[in-house]
Amino acid sequence: MSAPTTRPPEPTAAPEQVNGSGAAGPNTGAAAKSGVPKRIAPYQLTGAESVVRSLEELDVELVFGIPGGAVLPVY
């Protein structure tokens, strides 16, 4: 089983409507219409994807390592 080569698309939020007072209106978005927040389907990450995402969040630009069978998907 091979790891996916691309990330799933990032969820986008609809722009909130603003009432005259500058605060978000009481009936904005899909959650207000149904009373239940919109759910996004779960996505299972591989270990390599978890490592890479963590490094991206920490703004890591360079990683040293010894490639081998166990860590090859990270590279």
mmCIF file of the N, C-alpha and C atoms, coordinates in Angstrom:
data_MODEL
# 
_entry.id   MODEL 
# 
loop_
_atom_site.group_PDB 
_atom_site.id 
_atom_site.type_symbol 
_atom_site.label_atom_id 
_atom_site.label_alt_id 
_atom_site.label_comp_id 
_atom_site.label_asym_id 
_atom_site.label_entity_id 
_atom_site.label_seq_id 
_atom_site.pdbx_PDB_ins_code 
_atom_site.Cartn_x 
_atom_site.Cartn_y 
_atom_site.Cartn_z 
_atom_site.occupancy 
_atom_site.B_iso_or_equiv 
_atom_site.pdbx_formal_charge 
_atom_site.auth_seq_id 
_atom_site.auth_comp_id 
_atom_site.auth_asym_id 
_atom_site.auth_atom_id 
_atom_site.pdbx_PDB_model_num 
ATOM 1   N N  . MET A 1 1  ? 0.843   -1.174 0.000  1.00 0.00 ? 1  MET A N  1 
ATOM 2   C CA . MET A 1 1  ? 0.000   0.000  0.000  1.00 0.00 ? 1  MET A CA 1 
ATOM 3   C C  . MET A 1 1  ? 0.889   1.236  0.000  1.00 0.00 ? 1  MET A C  1 
ATOM 4   N N  . SER A 1 2  ? 0.685   2.098  -0.948 1.00 0.00 ? 2  SER A N  1 
ATOM 5   C CA . SER A 1 2  ? 1.518   3.297  -1.032 1.00 0.00 ? 2  SER A CA 1 
ATOM 6   C C  . SER A 1 2  ? 0.767   4.501  -0.477 1.00 0.00 ? 2  SER A C  1 
ATOM 7   N N  . ALA A 1 3  ? 1.516   5.484  -0.041 1.00 0.00 ? 3  ALA A N  1 
ATOM 8   C CA . ALA A 1 3  ? 0.939   6.697  0.530  1.00 0.00 ? 3  ALA A CA 1 
ATOM 9   C C  . ALA A 1 3  ? 0.417   7.597  -0.582 1.00 0.00 ? 3  ALA A C  1 
ATOM 10  N N  . PRO A 1 4  ? -0.635  8.366  -0.298 1.00 0.00 ? 4  PRO A N  1 
ATOM 11  C CA . PRO A 1 4  ? -1.120  9.322  -1.296 1.00 0.00 ? 4  PRO A CA 1 
ATOM 12  C C  . PRO A 1 4  ? -0.029  10.332 -1.629 1.00 0.00 ? 4  PRO A C  1 
ATOM 13  N N  . THR A 1 5  ? -0.021  10.798 -2.866 1.00 0.00 ? 5  THR A N  1 
ATOM 14  C CA . THR A 1 5  ? 1.024   11.729 -3.279 1.00 0.00 ? 5  THR A CA 1 
ATOM 15  C C  . THR A 1 5  ? 0.630   13.180 -3.095 1.00 0.00 ? 5  THR A C  1 
ATOM 16  N N  . THR A 1 6  ? -0.642  13.450 -2.857 1.00 0.00 ? 6  THR A N  1 
ATOM 17  C CA . THR A 1 6  ? -1.078  14.829 -2.665 1.00 0.00 ? 6  THR A CA 1 
ATOM 18  C C  . THR A 1 6  ? -1.930  14.938 -1.421 1.00 0.00 ? 6  THR A C  1 
ATOM 19  N N  . ARG A 1 7  ? -1.988  16.130 -0.884 1.00 0.00 ? 7  ARG A N  1 
ATOM 20  C CA . ARG A 1 7  ? -2.845  16.399 0.262  1.00 0.00 ? 7  ARG A CA 1 
ATOM 21  C C  . ARG A 1 7  ? -4.280  16.577 -0.198 1.00 0.00 ? 7  ARG A C  1 
ATOM 22  N N  . PRO A 1 8  ? -5.232  16.266 0.670  1.00 0.00 ? 8  PRO A N  1 
ATOM 23  C CA . PRO A 1 8  ? -6.614  16.571 0.316  1.00 0.00 ? 8  PRO A CA 1 
ATOM 24  C C  . PRO A 1 8  ? -6.801  18.081 0.313  1.00 0.00 ? 8  PRO A C  1 
ATOM 25  N N  . PRO A 1 9  ? -7.772  18.593 -0.411 1.00 0.00 ? 9  PRO A N  1 
ATOM 26  C CA . PRO A 1 9  ? -7.972  20.041 -0.440 1.00 0.00 ? 9  PRO A CA 1 
ATOM 27  C C  . PRO A 1 9  ? -8.318  20.574 0.941  1.00 0.00 ? 9  PRO A C  1 
ATOM 28  N N  . GLU A 1 10 ? -7.794  21.748 1.254  1.00 0.00 ? 10 GLU A N  1 
ATOM 29  C CA . GLU A 1 10 ? -8.087  22.389 2.529  1.00 0.00 ? 10 GLU A CA 1 
ATOM 30  C C  . GLU A 1 10 ? -9.536  22.856 2.538  1.00 0.00 ? 10 GLU A C  1 
ATOM 31  N N  . PRO A 1 11 ? -10.252 22.667 3.658  1.00 0.00 ? 11 PRO A N  1 
ATOM 32  C CA . PRO A 1 11 ? -11.634 23.147 3.714  1.00 0.00 ? 11 PRO A CA 1 
ATOM 33  C C  . PRO A 1 11 ? -11.663 24.669 3.688  1.00 0.00 ? 11 PRO A C  1 
ATOM 34  N N  . THR A 1 12 ? -12.642 25.209 2.998  1.00 0.00 ? 12 THR A N  1 
ATOM 35  C CA . THR A 1 12 ? -12.778 26.656 2.937  1.00 0.00 ? 12 THR A CA 1 
ATOM 36  C C  . THR A 1 12 ? -14.062 27.057 3.629  1.00 0.00 ? 12 THR A C  1 
ATOM 37  N N  . ALA A 1 13 ? -14.001 28.112 4.382  1.00 0.00 ? 13 ALA A N  1 
ATOM 38  C CA . ALA A 1 13 ? -15.176 28.615 5.084  1.00 0.00 ? 13 ALA A CA 1 
ATOM 39  C C  . ALA A 1 13 ? -15.823 29.713 4.260  1.00 0.00 ? 13 ALA A C  1 
ATOM 40  N N  . ALA A 1 14 ? -17.140 29.736 4.292  1.00 0.00 ? 14 ALA A N  1 
ATOM 41  C CA . ALA A 1 14 ? -17.871 30.790 3.591  1.00 0.00 ? 14 ALA A CA 1 
ATOM 42  C C  . ALA A 1 14 ? -17.710 32.092 4.361  1.00 0.00 ? 14 ALA A C  1 
ATOM 43  N N  . PRO A 1 15 ? -17.608 33.209 3.678  1.00 0.00 ? 15 PRO A N  1 
ATOM 44  C CA . PRO A 1 15 ? -17.481 34.485 4.386  1.00 0.00 ? 15 PRO A CA 1 
ATOM 45  C C  . PRO A 1 15 ? -18.723 34.749 5.223  1.00 0.00 ? 15 PRO A C  1 
ATOM 46  N N  . GLU A 1 16 ? -18.505 35.235 6.426  1.00 0.00 ? 16 GLU A N  1 
ATOM 47  C CA . GLU A 1 16 ? -19.628 35.522 7.318  1.00 0.00 ? 16 GLU A CA 1 
ATOM 48  C C  . GLU A 1 16 ? -20.293 36.832 6.918  1.00 0.00 ? 16 GLU A C  1 
ATOM 49  N N  . GLN A 1 17 ? -21.599 36.846 7.082  1.00 0.00 ? 17 GLN A N  1 
ATOM 50  C CA . GLN A 1 17 ? -22.334 38.075 6.837  1.00 0.00 ? 17 GLN A CA 1 
ATOM 51  C C  . GLN A 1 17 ? -22.213 38.933 8.086  1.00 0.00 ? 17 GLN A C  1 
ATOM 52  N N  . VAL A 1 18 ? -22.120 40.215 7.888  1.00 0.00 ? 18 VAL A N  1 
ATOM 53  C CA . VAL A 1 18 ? -21.954 41.133 9.012  1.00 0.00 ? 18 VAL A CA 1 
ATOM 54  C C  . VAL A 1 18 ? -23.172 42.031 9.091  1.00 0.00 ? 18 VAL A C  1 
ATOM 55  N N  . ASN A 1 19 ? -23.737 42.159 10.316 1.00 0.00 ? 19 ASN A N  1 
ATOM 56  C CA . ASN A 1 19 ? -24.887 43.046 10.466 1.00 0.00 ? 19 ASN A CA 1 
ATOM 57  C C  . ASN A 1 19 ? -24.417 44.476 10.700 1.00 0.00 ? 19 ASN A C  1 
ATOM 58  N N  . GLY A 1 20 ? -25.323 45.400 10.891 1.00 0.00 ? 20 GLY A N  1 
ATOM 59  C CA . GLY A 1 20 ? -24.986 46.812 11.006 1.00 0.00 ? 20 GLY A CA 1 
ATOM 60  C C  . GLY A 1 20 ? -24.073 47.150 12.165 1.00 0.00 ? 20 GLY A C  1 
ATOM 61  N N  . SER A 1 21 ? -24.059 46.338 13.235 1.00 0.00 ? 21 SER A N  1 
ATOM 62  C CA . SER A 1 21 ? -23.235 46.658 14.396 1.00 0.00 ? 21 SER A CA 1 
ATOM 63  C C  . SER A 1 21 ? -21.798 46.181 14.249 1.00 0.00 ? 21 SER A C  1 
ATOM 64  N N  . GLY A 1 22 ? -21.497 45.469 13.165 1.00 0.00 ? 22 GLY A N  1 
ATOM 65  C CA . GLY A 1 22 ? -20.137 44.983 12.969 1.00 0.00 ? 22 GLY A CA 1 
ATOM 66  C C  . GLY A 1 22 ? -19.920 43.589 13.516 1.00 0.00 ? 22 GLY A C  1 
ATOM 67  N N  . ALA A 1 23 ? -20.910 43.003 14.178 1.00 0.00 ? 23 ALA A N  1 
ATOM 68  C CA . ALA A 1 23 ? -20.795 41.649 14.697 1.00 0.00 ? 23 ALA A CA 1 
ATOM 69  C C  . ALA A 1 23 ? -21.421 40.677 13.712 1.00 0.00 ? 23 ALA A C  1 
ATOM 70  N N  . ALA A 1 24 ? -21.035 39.431 13.813 1.00 0.00 ? 24 ALA A N  1 
ATOM 71  C CA . ALA A 1 24 ? -21.605 38.426 12.926 1.00 0.00 ? 24 ALA A CA 1 
ATOM 72  C C  . ALA A 1 24 ? -23.084 38.270 13.230 1.00 0.00 ? 24 ALA A C  1 
ATOM 73  N N  . GLY A 1 25 ? -23.867 38.126 12.200 1.00 0.00 ? 25 GLY A N  1 
ATOM 74  C CA . GLY A 1 25 ? -25.306 37.982 12.368 1.00 0.00 ? 25 GLY A CA 1 
ATOM 75  C C  . GLY A 1 25 ? -25.670 36.651 12.993 1.00 0.00 ? 25 GLY A C  1 
ATOM 76  N N  . PRO A 1 26 ? -26.876 36.541 13.576 1.00 0.00 ? 26 PRO A N  1 
ATOM 77  C CA . PRO A 1 26 ? -27.259 35.324 14.276 1.00 0.00 ? 26 PRO A CA 1 
ATOM 78  C C  . PRO A 1 26 ? -27.537 34.145 13.347 1.00 0.00 ? 26 PRO A C  1 
ATOM 79  N N  . ASN A 1 27 ? -27.863 34.388 12.087 1.00 0.00 ? 27 ASN A N  1 
ATOM 80  C CA . ASN A 1 27 ? -28.217 33.304 11.175 1.00 0.00 ? 27 ASN A CA 1 
ATOM 81  C C  . ASN A 1 27 ? -27.219 33.179 10.035 1.00 0.00 ? 27 ASN A C  1 
ATOM 82  N N  . THR A 1 28 ? -25.934 33.138 10.344 1.00 0.00 ? 28 THR A N  1 
ATOM 83  C CA . THR A 1 28 ? -24.928 33.052 9.282  1.00 0.00 ? 28 THR A CA 1 
ATOM 84  C C  . THR A 1 28 ? -24.406 31.637 9.174  1.00 0.00 ? 28 THR A C  1 
ATOM 85  N N  . GLY A 1 29 ? -24.101 31.215 7.965  1.00 0.00 ? 29 GLY A N  1 
ATOM 86  C CA . GLY A 1 29 ? -23.465 29.927 7.730  1.00 0.00 ? 29 GLY A CA 1 
ATOM 87  C C  . GLY A 1 29 ? -24.420 28.756 7.789  1.00 0.00 ? 29 GLY A C  1 
ATOM 88  N N  . ALA A 1 30 ? -23.926 27.582 7.381  1.00 0.00 ? 30 ALA A N  1 
ATOM 89  C CA . ALA A 1 30 ? -24.727 26.367 7.342  1.00 0.00 ? 30 ALA A CA 1 
ATOM 90  C C  . ALA A 1 30 ? -25.052 25.859 8.737  1.00 0.00 ? 30 ALA A C  1 
ATOM 91  N N  . ALA A 1 31 ? -24.170 26.108 9.703  1.00 0.00 ? 31 ALA A N  1 
ATOM 92  C CA . ALA A 1 31 ? -24.400 25.615 11.053 1.00 0.00 ? 31 ALA A CA 1 
ATOM 93  C C  . ALA A 1 31 ? -25.631 26.256 11.670 1.00 0.00 ? 31 ALA A C  1 
ATOM 94  N N  . ALA A 1 32 ? -25.855 27.532 11.409 1.00 0.00 ? 32 ALA A N  1 
ATOM 95  C CA . ALA A 1 32 ? -27.004 28.223 11.980 1.00 0.00 ? 32 ALA A CA 1 
ATOM 96  C C  . ALA A 1 32 ? -28.304 27.729 11.362 1.00 0.00 ? 32 ALA A C  1 
ATOM 97  N N  . LYS A 1 33 ? -28.286 27.364 10.091 1.00 0.00 ? 33 LYS A N  1 
ATOM 98  C CA . LYS A 1 33 ? -29.498 26.900 9.425  1.00 0.00 ? 33 LYS A CA 1 
ATOM 99  C C  . LYS A 1 33 ? -29.952 25.557 9.968  1.00 0.00 ? 33 LYS A C  1 
ATOM 100 N N  . SER A 1 34 ? -29.038 24.627 10.164 1.00 0.00 ? 34 SER A N  1 
ATOM 101 C CA . SER A 1 34 ? -29.418 23.293 10.612 1.00 0.00 ? 34 SER A CA 1 
ATOM 102 C C  . SER A 1 34 ? -29.214 23.097 12.106 1.00 0.00 ? 34 SER A C  1 
ATOM 103 N N  . GLY A 1 35 ? -28.471 23.985 12.757 1.00 0.00 ? 35 GLY A N  1 
ATOM 104 C CA . GLY A 1 35 ? -28.198 23.841 14.179 1.00 0.00 ? 35 GLY A CA 1 
ATOM 105 C C  . GLY A 1 35 ? -27.041 22.890 14.465 1.00 0.00 ? 35 GLY A C  1 
ATOM 106 N N  . VAL A 1 36 ? -26.502 22.252 13.433 1.00 0.00 ? 36 VAL A N  1 
ATOM 107 C CA . VAL A 1 36 ? -25.402 21.305 13.594 1.00 0.00 ? 36 VAL A CA 1 
ATOM 108 C C  . VAL A 1 36 ? -24.242 21.767 12.721 1.00 0.00 ? 36 VAL A C  1 
ATOM 109 N N  . PRO A 1 37 ? -23.022 21.835 13.276 1.00 0.00 ? 37 PRO A N  1 
ATOM 110 C CA . PRO A 1 37 ? -21.885 22.257 12.452 1.00 0.00 ? 37 PRO A CA 1 
ATOM 111 C C  . PRO A 1 37 ? -21.644 21.274 11.310 1.00 0.00 ? 37 PRO A C  1 
ATOM 112 N N  . LYS A 1 38 ? -21.171 21.808 10.187 1.00 0.00 ? 38 LYS A N  1 
ATOM 113 C CA . LYS A 1 38 ? -20.860 20.975 9.028  1.00 0.00 ? 38 LYS A CA 1 
ATOM 114 C C  . LYS A 1 38 ? -19.657 20.104 9.353  1.00 0.00 ? 38 LYS A C  1 
ATOM 115 N N  . ARG A 1 39 ? -19.758 18.824 9.049  1.00 0.00 ? 39 ARG A N  1 
ATOM 116 C CA . ARG A 1 39 ? -18.672 17.890 9.335  1.00 0.00 ? 39 ARG A CA 1 
ATOM 117 C C  . ARG A 1 39 ? -17.874 17.611 8.074  1.00 0.00 ? 39 ARG A C  1 
ATOM 118 N N  . ILE A 1 40 ? -16.584 17.456 8.254  1.00 0.00 ? 40 ILE A N  1 
ATOM 119 C CA . ILE A 1 40 ? -15.689 17.123 7.154  1.00 0.00 ? 40 ILE A CA 1 
ATOM 120 C C  . ILE A 1 40 ? -15.317 15.651 7.311  1.00 0.00 ? 40 ILE A C  1 
ATOM 121 N N  . ALA A 1 41 ? -15.317 14.921 6.213  1.00 0.00 ? 41 ALA A N  1 
ATOM 122 C CA . ALA A 1 41 ? -14.984 13.498 6.259  1.00 0.00 ? 41 ALA A CA 1 
ATOM 123 C C  . ALA A 1 41 ? -13.577 13.307 6.819  1.00 0.00 ? 41 ALA A C  1 
ATOM 124 N N  . PRO A 1 42 ? -13.383 12.292 7.671  1.00 0.00 ? 42 PRO A N  1 
ATOM 125 C CA . PRO A 1 42 ? -12.046 12.057 8.224  1.00 0.00 ? 42 PRO A CA 1 
ATOM 126 C C  . PRO A 1 42 ? -11.074 11.608 7.141  1.00 0.00 ? 42 PRO A C  1 
ATOM 127 N N  . TYR A 1 43 ? -9.822  11.916 7.355  1.00 0.00 ? 43 TYR A N  1 
ATOM 128 C CA . TYR A 1 43 ? -8.766  11.541 6.421  1.00 0.00 ? 43 TYR A CA 1 
ATOM 129 C C  . TYR A 1 43 ? -7.642  10.920 7.232  1.00 0.00 ? 43 TYR A C  1 
ATOM 130 N N  . GLN A 1 44 ? -7.290  9.691  6.935  1.00 0.00 ? 44 GLN A N  1 
ATOM 131 C CA . GLN A 1 44 ? -6.240  9.009  7.667  1.00 0.00 ? 44 GLN A CA 1 
ATOM 132 C C  . GLN A 1 44 ? -4.884  9.357  7.068  1.00 0.00 ? 44 GLN A C  1 
ATOM 133 N N  . LEU A 1 45 ? -3.998  9.884  7.911  1.00 0.00 ? 45 LEU A N  1 
ATOM 134 C CA . LEU A 1 45 ? -2.648  10.240 7.480  1.00 0.00 ? 45 LEU A CA 1 
ATOM 135 C C  . LEU A 1 45 ? -1.709  9.061  7.670  1.00 0.00 ? 45 LEU A C  1 
ATOM 136 N N  . THR A 1 46 ? -0.714  8.983  6.814  1.00 0.00 ? 46 THR A N  1 
ATOM 137 C CA . THR A 1 46 ? 0.362   8.018  7.031  1.00 0.00 ? 46 THR A CA 1 
ATOM 138 C C  . THR A 1 46 ? 1.343   8.633  8.029  1.00 0.00 ? 46 THR A C  1 
ATOM 139 N N  . GLY A 1 47 ? 2.232   7.820  8.548  1.00 0.00 ? 47 GLY A N  1 
ATOM 140 C CA . GLY A 1 47 ? 3.248   8.336  9.461  1.00 0.00 ? 47 GLY A CA 1 
ATOM 141 C C  . GLY A 1 47 ? 4.126   9.378  8.794  1.00 0.00 ? 47 GLY A C  1 
ATOM 142 N N  . ALA A 1 48 ? 4.476   9.145  7.528  1.00 0.00 ? 48 ALA A N  1 
ATOM 143 C CA . ALA A 1 48 ? 5.311   10.097 6.791  1.00 0.00 ? 48 ALA A CA 1 
ATOM 144 C C  . ALA A 1 48 ? 4.597   11.434 6.629  1.00 0.00 ? 48 ALA A C  1 
ATOM 145 N N  . GLU A 1 49 ? 3.295   11.397 6.310  1.00 0.00 ? 49 GLU A N  1 
ATOM 146 C CA . GLU A 1 49 ? 2.538   12.648 6.158  1.00 0.00 ? 49 GLU A CA 1 
ATOM 147 C C  . GLU A 1 49 ? 2.478   13.409 7.478  1.00 0.00 ? 49 GLU A C  1 
ATOM 148 N N  . SER A 1 50 ? 2.334   12.691 8.587  1.00 0.00 ? 50 SER A N  1 
ATOM 149 C CA . SER A 1 50 ? 2.299   13.336 9.901  1.00 0.00 ? 50 SER A CA 1 
ATOM 150 C C  . SER A 1 50 ? 3.615   14.041 10.207 1.00 0.00 ? 50 SER A C  1 
ATOM 151 N N  . VAL A 1 51 ? 4.727   13.373 9.903  1.00 0.00 ? 51 VAL A N  1 
ATOM 152 C CA . VAL A 1 51 ? 6.048   13.968 10.142 1.00 0.00 ? 51 VAL A CA 1 
ATOM 153 C C  . VAL A 1 51 ? 6.229   15.210 9.283  1.00 0.00 ? 51 VAL A C  1 
ATOM 154 N N  . VAL A 1 52 ? 5.904   15.107 7.993  1.00 0.00 ? 52 VAL A N  1 
ATOM 155 C CA . VAL A 1 52 ? 6.089   16.236 7.082  1.00 0.00 ? 52 VAL A CA 1 
ATOM 156 C C  . VAL A 1 52 ? 5.203   17.404 7.483  1.00 0.00 ? 52 VAL A C  1 
ATOM 157 N N  . ARG A 1 53 ? 3.960   17.157 7.825  1.00 0.00 ? 53 ARG A N  1 
ATOM 158 C CA . ARG A 1 53 ? 3.069   18.252 8.241  1.00 0.00 ? 53 ARG A CA 1 
ATOM 159 C C  . ARG A 1 53 ? 3.572   18.930 9.508  1.00 0.00 ? 53 ARG A C  1 
ATOM 160 N N  . SER A 1 54 ? 4.075   18.134 10.450 1.00 0.00 ? 54 SER A N  1 
ATOM 161 C CA . SER A 1 54 ? 4.623   18.719 11.677 1.00 0.00 ? 54 SER A CA 1 
ATOM 162 C C  . SER A 1 54 ? 5.824   19.603 11.368 1.00 0.00 ? 54 SER A C  1 
ATOM 163 N N  . LEU A 1 55 ? 6.698   19.133 10.490 1.00 0.00 ? 55 LEU A N  1 
ATOM 164 C CA . LEU A 1 55 ? 7.865   19.935 10.111 1.00 0.00 ? 55 LEU A CA 1 
ATOM 165 C C  . LEU A 1 55 ? 7.442   21.207 9.382  1.00 0.00 ? 55 LEU A C  1 
ATOM 166 N N  . GLU A 1 56 ? 6.415   21.122 8.528  1.00 0.00 ? 56 GLU A N  1 
ATOM 167 C CA . GLU A 1 56 ? 5.913   22.306 7.829  1.00 0.00 ? 56 GLU A CA 1 
ATOM 168 C C  . GLU A 1 56 ? 5.345   23.329 8.810  1.00 0.00 ? 56 GLU A C  1 
ATOM 169 N N  . GLU A 1 57 ? 4.614   22.857 9.816  1.00 0.00 ? 57 GLU A N  1 
ATOM 170 C CA . GLU A 1 57 ? 4.039   23.769 10.809 1.00 0.00 ? 57 GLU A CA 1 
ATOM 171 C C  . GLU A 1 57 ? 5.120   24.475 11.617 1.00 0.00 ? 57 GLU A C  1 
ATOM 172 N N  . LEU A 1 58 ? 6.260   23.831 11.775 1.00 0.00 ? 58 LEU A N  1 
ATOM 173 C CA . LEU A 1 58 ? 7.382   24.429 12.504 1.00 0.00 ? 58 LEU A CA 1 
ATOM 174 C C  . LEU A 1 58 ? 8.305   25.228 11.594 1.00 0.00 ? 58 LEU A C  1 
ATOM 175 N N  . ASP A 1 59 ? 7.920   25.385 10.319 1.00 0.00 ? 59 ASP A N  1 
ATOM 176 C CA . ASP A 1 59 ? 8.703   26.129 9.326  1.00 0.00 ? 59 ASP A CA 1 
ATOM 177 C C  . ASP A 1 59 ? 10.108  25.562 9.131  1.00 0.00 ? 59 ASP A C  1 
ATOM 178 N N  . VAL A 1 60 ? 10.241  24.246 9.241  1.00 0.00 ? 60 VAL A N  1 
ATOM 179 C CA . VAL A 1 60 ? 11.524  23.591 8.994  1.00 0.00 ? 60 VAL A CA 1 
ATOM 180 C C  . VAL A 1 60 ? 11.780  23.601 7.494  1.00 0.00 ? 60 VAL A C  1 
ATOM 181 N N  . GLU A 1 61 ? 12.965  24.028 7.097  1.00 0.00 ? 61 GLU A N  1 
ATOM 182 C CA . GLU A 1 61 ? 13.303  24.112 5.681  1.00 0.00 ? 61 GLU A CA 1 
ATOM 183 C C  . GLU A 1 61 ? 14.288  23.039 5.238  1.00 0.00 ? 61 GLU A C  1 
ATOM 184 N N  . LEU A 1 62 ? 15.040  22.459 6.157  1.00 0.00 ? 62 LEU A N  1 
ATOM 185 C CA . LEU A 1 62 ? 16.073  21.500 5.788  1.00 0.00 ? 62 LEU A CA 1 
ATOM 186 C C  . LEU A 1 62 ? 16.082  20.366 6.802  1.00 0.00 ? 62 LEU A C  1 
ATOM 187 N N  . VAL A 1 63 ? 16.110  19.131 6.302  1.00 0.00 ? 63 VAL A N  1 
ATOM 188 C CA . VAL A 1 63 ? 16.114  17.951 7.165  1.00 0.00 ? 63 VAL A CA 1 
ATOM 189 C C  . VAL A 1 63 ? 17.244  17.040 6.713  1.00 0.00 ? 63 VAL A C  1 
ATOM 190 N N  . PHE A 1 64 ? 18.043  16.564 7.659  1.00 0.00 ? 64 PHE A N  1 
ATOM 191 C CA . PHE A 1 64 ? 19.099  15.603 7.368  1.00 0.00 ? 64 PHE A CA 1 
ATOM 192 C C  . PHE A 1 64 ? 18.636  14.230 7.819  1.00 0.00 ? 64 PHE A C  1 
ATOM 193 N N  . GLY A 1 65 ? 18.993  13.218 7.081  1.00 0.00 ? 65 GLY A N  1 
ATOM 194 C CA . GLY A 1 65 ? 18.632  11.867 7.477  1.00 0.00 ? 65 GLY A CA 1 
ATOM 195 C C  . GLY A 1 65 ? 19.302  10.847 6.597  1.00 0.00 ? 65 GLY A C  1 
ATOM 196 N N  . ILE A 1 66 ? 19.158  9.597  6.984  1.00 0.00 ? 66 ILE A N  1 
ATOM 197 C CA . ILE A 1 66 ? 19.689  8.495  6.197  1.00 0.00 ? 66 ILE A CA 1 
ATOM 198 C C  . ILE A 1 66 ? 18.493  7.768  5.599  1.00 0.00 ? 66 ILE A C  1 
ATOM 199 N N  . PRO A 1 67 ? 18.272  7.915  4.278  1.00 0.00 ? 67 PRO A N  1 
ATOM 200 C CA . PRO A 1 67 ? 17.123  7.252  3.676  1.00 0.00 ? 67 PRO A CA 1 
ATOM 201 C C  . PRO A 1 67 ? 17.261  5.730  3.740  1.00 0.00 ? 67 PRO A C  1 
ATOM 202 N N  . GLY A 1 68 ? 16.176  5.110  4.024  1.00 0.00 ? 68 GLY A N  1 
ATOM 203 C CA . GLY A 1 68 ? 16.123  3.657  4.061  1.00 0.00 ? 68 GLY A CA 1 
ATOM 204 C C  . GLY A 1 68 ? 14.683  3.224  3.847  1.00 0.00 ? 68 GLY A C  1 
ATOM 205 N N  . GLY A 1 69 ? 14.446  1.950  3.854  1.00 0.00 ? 69 GLY A N  1 
ATOM 206 C CA . GLY A 1 69 ? 13.112  1.436  3.586  1.00 0.00 ? 69 GLY A CA 1 
ATOM 207 C C  . GLY A 1 69 ? 12.057  1.963  4.535  1.00 0.00 ? 69 GLY A C  1 
ATOM 208 N N  . ALA A 1 70 ? 12.382  2.092  5.821  1.00 0.00 ? 70 ALA A N  1 
ATOM 209 C CA . ALA A 1 70 ? 11.387  2.500  6.810  1.00 0.00 ? 70 ALA A CA 1 
ATOM 210 C C  . ALA A 1 70 ? 11.047  3.982  6.729  1.00 0.00 ? 70 ALA A C  1 
ATOM 211 N N  . VAL A 1 71 ? 11.986  4.833  6.360  1.00 0.00 ? 71 VAL A N  1 
ATOM 212 C CA . VAL A 1 71 ? 11.740  6.277  6.345  1.00 0.00 ? 71 VAL A CA 1 
ATOM 213 C C  . VAL A 1 71 ? 11.651  6.853  4.941  1.00 0.00 ? 71 VAL A C  1 
ATOM 214 N N  . LEU A 1 72 ? 11.741  6.024  3.935  1.00 0.00 ? 72 LEU A N  1 
ATOM 215 C CA . LEU A 1 72 ? 11.732  6.497  2.555  1.00 0.00 ? 72 LEU A CA 1 
ATOM 216 C C  . LEU A 1 72 ? 10.508  7.347  2.211  1.00 0.00 ? 72 LEU A C  1 
ATOM 217 N N  . PRO A 1 73 ? 9.289   7.018  2.679  1.00 0.00 ? 73 PRO A N  1 
ATOM 218 C CA . PRO A 1 73 ? 8.135   7.860  2.332  1.00 0.00 ? 73 PRO A CA 1 
ATOM 219 C C  . PRO A 1 73 ? 8.245   9.302  2.821  1.00 0.00 ? 73 PRO A C  1 
ATOM 220 N N  . VAL A 1 74 ? 9.038   9.552  3.867  1.00 0.00 ? 74 VAL A N  1 
ATOM 221 C CA . VAL A 1 74 ? 9.198   10.921 4.366  1.00 0.00 ? 74 VAL A CA 1 
ATOM 222 C C  . VAL A 1 74 ? 9.931   11.774 3.344  1.00 0.00 ? 74 VAL A C  1 
ATOM 223 N N  . TYR A 1 75 ? 10.883  11.184 2.622  1.00 0.00 ? 75 TYR A N  1 
ATOM 224 C CA . TYR A 1 75 ? 11.654  11.930 1.645  1.00 0.00 ? 75 TYR A CA 1 
ATOM 225 C C  . TYR A 1 75 ? 10.878  12.087 0.369  1.00 0.00 ? 75 TYR A C  1 
# 
